[in-house]
Amino acid sequence: MDINVFSIQKSSADSFENEIKSYIKMSSKFASLNDTIIFNDKIAKAQNLSRNDALNAYDDVYIPKMNSGYNVILDENGKSLDSKEFAKIFSKNSRINFFIGGAYGISQNLKQKADMLVSLSAMTMAHKIAKLVLFEQIFRGLCINAGHPYHK
């Protein structure tokens, strides 16, 4: 199983990098889990111009990554799942791509291309905290499916 997490962020410094690496390592006995951080000059420039320009720049980098696999976008208006429901995503798909929006979120265009929109919480979280929660829940979901005692 291949699981990819794509995020648009300026830097990984001070973004729970060690904790995320730990979840990637623990998950490796169940799946290949990848953390891909995307930020380029076009995104930087677009974010300084307008929300619409930024969303278009995000689409430009995310749409090609949606060509294969089951695509899940984190969105505040997405479906709220408990951990066991979240784990079902992994039992039904062998390649899963998660997308975390940039400073301006995710465009409607991209949301319509997704297989599923998921909300991690009704509360707004800092980007780096949402990302950490996602990696923990991925590990938890993999453990649930494997019958591992991590999820009690």
Solvent accessible surface area in square Angstrom, and as a share of the most:
residue,aa,sasa,rsa
1,M,84,0.38
2,D,56,0.29
3,I,0,0.00
4,N,12,0.06
5,V,0,0.00
6,F,17,0.07
7,S,0,0.00
8,I,5,0.03
9,Q,21,0.09
10,K,156,0.66
11,S,59,0.38
12,S,34,0.22
13,A,75,0.58
14,D,125,0.65
15,S,14,0.09
16,F,69,0.29
17,E,67,0.30
18,N,120,0.62
19,E,81,0.36
20,I,6,0.03
21,K,115,0.49
22,S,50,0.33
23,Y,38,0.15
24,I,44,0.23
25,K,157,0.67
26,M,70,0.31
27,S,0,0.00
28,S,76,0.49
29,K,142,0.60
30,F,54,0.22
31,A,8,0.06
32,S,52,0.34
33,L,11,0.05
34,N,60,0.31
35,D,49,0.25
36,T,48,0.28
37,I,64,0.33
38,I,21,0.11
39,F,63,0.26
40,N,60,0.31
41,D,124,0.64
42,K,115,0.49
43,I,1,0.00
44,A,33,0.26
45,K,136,0.58
46,A,8,0.06
47,Q,27,0.12
48,N,132,0.68
49,L,120,0.60
50,S,45,0.29
51,R,138,0.50
52,N,100,0.51
53,D,53,0.27
54,A,0,0.00
55,L,14,0.07
56,N,75,0.39
57,A,2,0.02
58,Y,1,0.00
59,D,11,0.06
60,D,76,0.39
61,V,28,0.16
62,Y,0,0.00
63,I,57,0.29
64,P,77,0.48
65,K,71,0.30
66,M,21,0.09
67,N,131,0.67
68,S,57,0.37
69,G,38,0.36
70,Y,57,0.22
71,N,7,0.04
72,V,0,0.00
73,I,0,0.00
74,L,21,0.10
75,D,19,0.10
76,E,134,0.60
77,N,122,0.63
78,G,15,0.14
79,K,120,0.51
80,S,92,0.59
81,L,36,0.18
82,D,86,0.44
83,S,24,0.15
84,K,124,0.52
85,E,73,0.33
86,F,7,0.03
87,A,1,0.01
88,K,111,0.47
89,I,9,0.05
90,F,2,0.01
91,S,76,0.49
92,K,155,0.66
93,N,33,0.17
94,S,86,0.56
95,R,91,0.33
96,I,0,0.00
97,N,0,0.00
98,F,0,0.00
99,F,0,0.00
100,I,10,0.05
101,G,9,0.08
102,G,11,0.10
103,A,86,0.67
104,Y,76,0.29
105,G,29,0.28
106,I,13,0.06
107,S,12,0.08
108,Q,115,0.51
109,N,67,0.34
110,L,1,0.00
111,K,36,0.15
112,Q,142,0.63
113,K,99,0.42
114,A,18,0.14
115,D,78,0.41
116,M,41,0.18
117,L,52,0.26
118,V,2,0.01
119,S,11,0.07
120,L,48,0.24
121,S,30,0.19
122,A,113,0.88
123,M,152,0.68
124,T,130,0.75
125,M,60,0.27
126,A,53,0.41
127,H,57,0.25
128,K,66,0.28
129,I,74,0.38
130,A,18,0.14
131,K,4,0.02
132,L,37,0.18
133,V,48,0.27
134,L,0,0.00
135,F,0,0.00
136,E,28,0.12
137,Q,37,0.17
138,I,0,0.00
139,F,5,0.02
140,R,53,0.19
141,G,0,0.00
142,L,7,0.04
143,C,0,0.00
144,I,40,0.20
145,N,69,0.35
146,A,60,0.46
147,G,66,0.63
148,H,64,0.28
149,P,91,0.58
150,Y,74,0.28
151,H,50,0.22
152,K,205,0.87
